[in-house]
Amino acid sequence: MRLLAGLGIIGVLLLFVWERVDIVRVGYRVEQLKTQKIALQREQDELRVKVSALTAPDRIAKAATEKLGMLPPQSGQVVMVSAADSSPTMGERSPEVHVAKSERFWRKP
Amino acid sequence: MIGMDFCRGRRIVLAVLLLAGFAAVMGRLVQLQVLQAAELSVRADRQHQKAVTVEGNRGSIYDRRGKVLAMNMEVPSVFGMPASLDNPSGVARDLARVLHVRADEIEKKLRQERSFVWIARKVDPEQGRRLERLSLDGIGTVMEGRRFYPKGPLLSHVMGFAGMDGQGLEGIERRYDPYLRGEKRQIVLQRDALGRTVFPKGLTEQGPSAGHSVTLTIDEVIQYIAEKELDDAVSASQAKGGIVIVMEPKTGAVLAMAMAPRFDPNAMRGLSADRWRNRVVTDAYEPGSTLKIFLAAAALEERAMKPNSTIYAENGKMTIAGTVIHDHEKAKWITFTQAIQRSSNVAAAKTAMVLGEDRLFRYLKAFGFGERTEIDLPGEATGLVKEPREWGRRTLASIAMGQEIGVTALQLATAVSAVANGGWLMRPYVVSDVRDGHGQVVAQVTPQVRRRPITAETAQTLNTILEGVVTAGTGSKAAVAGYRVAGKTGTAQKIDPATGAYSSALSVASFAGYVPAEDPRLTIIAIIDEPQGEAWGGTVAAPVFRRVAEQALTYLGVSSQEPMKLALAAHTGIGAGIGPEIRPEIRPEIRMVP
């Protein structure tokens, strides 16, 4: 009986020690994951800045004209066509949605 | 027997020693855990815990379609510990190759009698990674938040910029700083014997929240169109600068606010306030004939004039208070409509005289001149509209021509929008909403009517007159193929700072209008400051209006009024061709089938 009680006490003590050690171990793991998360967050931010810079309208326009030989459409070359026959008078509300088709003419220089 | 006694004696000695040992340990325990408990507990906390102040990232700024215009990113700052360096010149050479800084400058820093020196703050992340790979002794990096403006100079005057410590200093960054700023919070970390962080005290403890994000009403594509066309016009006319504003007349939302020249908010060093001031809201100028829009509005609203009222234009020359007023075109009898379309100064002066000082002043104030528009941007000026009691003998005629009055470009855009939308003066705005980190809206801006200076009937009549400015008047170069345009040209002489009198060489050319005239979607103001050569609003600013309008209308999908006619003209080359404008006189008479 005494032996069992002694073993029980030792077991509880060991469980307590194991729990404390495990908390510290998990703590290290949490910190490691946090560091990893921060690194990934930084990488994501960096990529967002890059995407934003690469999609800047002036860069796209420059690439289109200089690398691809494109030109902006000139007057009359783009015609927006509305599906609705709308000729609202001033002050009237315009239709919410215009289904528009465009005819684009691109010509190399 | 003797042996048994000896053994017993040894046990007793052992027991006494053990008891003494336990007693000593117990005594020490009582000393540590009871007598010195409070003091030691504080000391232990100091060694195991570390309190750090952390600031959440500054919020991002987006355009109306969610494109990133400004955001924060953590980047490395490079430091050196001179005492730990064996070969400062070699390290300086390695650093110089990566950081693109002169090696001798770095070496000078590394030879200082200090334990810590900054080599370069907030460098490019790629440079930081290259330095990490080099793994130089005595050189390290720490991460710091840096504000990035990935579009460079685009919209720079509206965006403003943030300082080194992340505080907004100008523009949107300053006006919305309380929202954009990240939360500052102190968190307590547990450290182990080696000083490594184990976890925050209390596992539920969260880091500080990032600042809110701000979404603008500005569209980066329309902003680009406005900036590009403005730059081209400024360059072609060798002008000092210029402004283009694109606004939704029905809401007051600003779609583009372009200025030339611009600056890059990523490289602010050495720039003076003059370069980054948003002159659209801070500077007033004499608008010239664009002000005749509001003179006409007042005259029509007060029924002082009708579109077909006739005015004697004095053959293009009239003297008022000793000053001679000239017209561009000589005429004798003209209608009120023709007076506006031809921008007759003589007829404008006579209209103002019929209207009288008080009524003209009242309408100028009603259209928002002489007061802030209350746009959500810092540093807005009121402009200058003097009280009638301060007016001189010539003032009434001068104001009729847009002189002796100071307006900001934004006031002009807002007032023109009021004519375009049927008479409602709106509050202009550049931010549509503010959202927290979870995307929830915490503040939203909705269109606000400030007042109604004119009725819909007057606005409709004025609209017809202003359409005539483009179809048969001074603004023909503002015509956009396929759309009805209404607007007014303006050419204002500037005061010569040397003489204090109006200069014959310095002027401001402008065009203020809206499109499509029958259901306005865009108000566009184009102002070119000090153009050289032929410096008329109709020749310098009106083409900017046209080019911005035709691209923005296409981008927004606003349907053309005569699509079939235009399509045929574009295909056949008749009337439109590739490049030149459609000439109205040879447009084929084909109408769209409903």
Interface residues (C-beta under 8 A of the other chain):
Chain A: V24 G27 Y28 V30 E31 I38 R42 D45 E46 R48 V49 K50 V51 S52 A53 T55 A56 P57 D58 A61 P72 P73 Q74 S75 G76 Q77 V78 V79 M80 V81 S82 D85 S86 S87 P88 T89 M90 G91 E92 S94 H98 A100 S102 E103 F105 R107
Chain B: K67 V68 L69 M71 N72 M73 E74 P125 M143 F148 P150 K151 G152 L154 Q190 D192 R196 T197 V198 F199 E220 V221 Y224 K228 G422 A456 A459 Q460 N463 V480 A481 G482 A517 E518 D519 P520 R521 R546 E550 Q551 L553 T554 G557 V558 S559 S560 Q561 P563 L566 A567 A569 A570 G575 A576 G577 I578 G579 P580 E581 I582 M592 P594
